[in-house]
Amino acid sequence: MTPQNMAMEPEEVPVSRSLQRALVQLAVLRRQLDLEVHLASSDAREAYRVLAPELESLDRYLDGSERSVAKVRELLSRAADLHERVRQSAR
């Protein structure tokens, strides 16, 4: 393979297991929030309205860059906190 060919072919970046697990957790939280948010307080529904678009295309974080890992951690924290708020307000 020549250097020119290498530049043309997309390189697959290996994704760490912890990043894969975090993305799976985010997908699960997104599905749970989709199902449960209608029972939540108006504040929690508004928070989900803001967060939901960021949870739509999780595959964009598969590049494994430090920026993507930091964003996934942030989203996971926000989604988990919101999920807890939704569950508390639905009681």
Sequence and secondary structure as in RCSB ss.txt:
>XXXX:A:sequence
MTPQNMAMEPEEVPVSRSLQRALVQLAVLRRQLDLEVHLASSDAREAYRVLAPELESLDRYLDGSERSVAKVREL
LSRAADLHERVRQSAR
>XXXX:A:secstr
  HHHHHHS       HHHHHHHHHHHHHHHHHHHHGGGS HHHHHHHHHHHHHHS GGGGTT  HHHHHHHHHH
HHHHHHHHHHHHHHT 
